[in-house]
Amino acid sequence: MAFDTKRFKTAKFEAREGLVKVPGLAAFFPEGEEPVWKIRGLTGVELGRVNEAAERYRNIGAILEGLISSGAIEKAESIKKLVGMGNDTPADIVKRMDMLVVASISPEVDEDLAVRLCEKFPVEFFDITNQITQLTGQGHILGKQKPSGETKA
């Protein structure tokens, strides 16, 4: 059996989505609503960017240090830590924070939320990012073909 390259090239794909139960965050969801985080898998380009996140943030940190006078190094370190870019932040954590920002559907996540979630709810943070990794590994799903028109009687 040969791989059908023509079919593959013309197929419509959709990002694989999932729900992650986050009972530890229930207080931050409307009463009566199940605490779930809606996520999706990453594309190849997004995965590449996420894998390079640690280096990108280190470069931003170096720029911050250069912009702030040498007398304010402590201030620069505080700013970097505030946005999750401290020199002591493990590369895996920076990668996961970037992944969370890119792949969260609901709620939408920015860098500040990613940092706070990582700091205050690390188990949920890891559960969500592990599920994003799993969805990414499973690849996109074949989308449903749209009908070409009305069915003739």
C-alpha positions in Angstrom: 0.0 0.0 0.0 1.4 3.3 -1.0 0.8 6.6 0.8 -1.7 8.7 -1.1 0.2 12.0 -1.3 -2.5 13.6 -3.5 -5.2 12.9 -1.0 -2.9 14.1 1.9 -2.1 17.3 0.1 -5.7 18.2 -0.5 -7.2 17.0 2.8 -8.6 19.5 5.2 -7.3 19.2 8.7 -8.4 20.6 12.0 -6.4 21.0 15.2 -7.1 18.3 17.7 -8.8 19.8 20.8 -9.3 18.5 24.3 -10.6 19.4 27.7 -8.5 19.2 30.9 -10.3 19.0 34.2 -8.8 21.4 36.7 -10.7 20.9 39.9 -8.1 22.9 41.9 -9.2 26.0 39.9 -12.9 25.5 40.5 -13.1 28.7 42.6 -12.3 30.7 39.4 -15.1 29.3 37.3 -18.7 30.3 37.5 -20.7 28.4 40.1 -22.1 25.2 38.8 -19.8 25.2 35.8 -17.4 22.3 35.4 -13.8 23.5 35.8 -12.2 22.5 32.5 -9.5 24.1 30.4 -10.0 23.9 26.6 -6.8 23.3 24.7 -5.6 22.3 21.2 -2.6 20.7 19.8 0.2 22.7 18.3 1.2 23.0 14.6 4.8 22.1 13.6 5.8 25.8 13.4 4.2 26.5 16.8 6.0 23.5 18.3 9.3 24.9 16.9 8.7 28.3 18.4 7.7 26.8 21.8 10.9 24.7 21.8 12.9 27.9 21.2 11.1 29.9 23.9 13.7 29.6 26.6 16.4 31.0 24.3 14.1 33.8 23.1 13.3 34.8 26.7 17.0 34.7 27.7 17.7 37.1 24.8 14.9 39.5 26.0 16.4 39.3 29.5 19.8 40.3 28.1 18.2 43.2 26.3 16.4 44.3 29.5 19.7 44.3 31.4 21.4 46.3 28.7 18.7 49.0 28.8 18.8 49.4 32.5 21.8 51.0 34.1 24.3 48.9 36.0 23.0 50.4 39.3 19.6 48.9 38.7 20.5 45.3 38.1 18.3 44.2 40.9 15.4 46.0 39.3 16.1 44.2 36.0 16.1 40.8 37.7 12.8 41.7 39.5 11.2 42.6 36.1 12.5 39.4 34.5 11.2 37.2 37.3 7.8 39.0 37.2 7.3 38.0 33.6 8.8 34.5 34.1 12.2 35.3 32.5 14.5 35.0 35.6 17.9 33.5 34.9 16.9 30.7 37.4 13.7 29.8 35.5 14.2 26.3 34.0 14.0 26.1 30.2 11.2 23.5 30.4 9.1 25.9 32.4 9.6 28.7 29.9 8.7 26.3 27.1 5.5 25.2 28.9 4.4 28.8 29.7 4.8 29.6 26.0 2.9 26.4 25.1 0.1 27.3 27.5 -0.3 30.8 25.9 -0.4 29.4 22.3 -2.6 26.4 22.8 -5.2 27.5 25.3 -8.6 28.1 23.8 -10.6 28.8 26.9 -9.6 30.6 28.9 -7.4 32.7 26.6 -4.0 32.9 28.3 -1.4 35.7 28.2 2.1 35.6 29.7 1.0 37.0 33.1 -1.6 34.3 33.5 0.8 31.6 32.5 3.4 32.7 35.0 0.8 33.0 37.8 -0.7 29.6 37.0 2.7 28.0 37.1 3.6 29.7 40.4 0.3 29.1 42.2 -1.1 25.9 40.7 1.9 23.9 39.4 0.1 20.6 39.2 -2.7 22.0 37.0 -0.1 23.9 35.0 1.8 20.6 34.3 -1.4 18.7 33.6 -2.6 21.2 31.0 0.8 21.4 29.3 1.2 17.6 29.3 -2.2 17.3 27.6 -1.2 19.9 25.0 2.0 17.8 24.3 -0.1 14.7 24.0 -2.6 16.3 21.5 0.3 17.7 19.5 1.8 14.2 19.3 -1.5 12.8 18.0 -1.5 15.3 15.1 -4.3 17.1 13.5 -7.6 15.3 12.7 -9.0 15.0 9.2 -11.7 17.6 8.9 -15.1 16.9 7.6 -15.6 17.6 4.0 -18.2 20.2 3.2 -20.9 19.1 0.9 -20.4 20.2 -2.7 -24.0 21.2 -3.2 -27.6 19.9 -2.9 -28.2 16.2 -3.4 -30.2 15.5 -6.5 -33.4 13.4 -6.1 
